[in-house]
Amino acid sequence: MVAVVAAVTVAGSVVIVVVLARMGQGGARLTGGGTGPAGDRTLDAHWRWGQLYVNRADPAFFVEKRFGIGYTLNFGHPLWWVFFVGLLVPLALALLMTRS
């Protein structure tokens, strides 16, 4: 069972890295125009405590971080809950297996 949890974790990580690499920083590779990163395109009203992006109307699952390099999740996206549960279930199973 531990091997299955590890395999799912590795597969999920690989998928996320591939998707982010194809998008490019700031979505530069999505535009096709070769203009380079456009910077943070999100409204300030959708950021909670300056770090959490919550916008149900935004179709993007990942958005560029406001500070530093990288991406963060759109916590208002409906698929965020699927992602969150997908992370918690293997962790809960691993904890239950180690206790018995």
C-alpha positions, 0 to 999 in steps of 0.5 A: 500500500505504501508503494501505491501511495508513493507512486500516486504522489510521484505521478501527481508531482510529475503531472504538475511539473509538466503542466507548469513547464508547458505554461512558462512563468507568467503564462508566457508560453500560453500566449504564443506571441513571444512577448515574455512574462506579463507579470501578475495579472490578478486583481488585489481584491482576490488575494487574502492575507496577501498570499492566498488567491481566491477567485471563483470566476477565474478559470485558472487553477494555478496563478502566478505568485504575487511575490517571488518565483512560482505559482500558487493555487486558486483556492476558489476554483472548484477543482481545488477541493478535488486536489485537496482531498486527493492530497489528504486521502493518501496521507490519512491512509498512510497514517492509519496504516502505520498505527495498526 
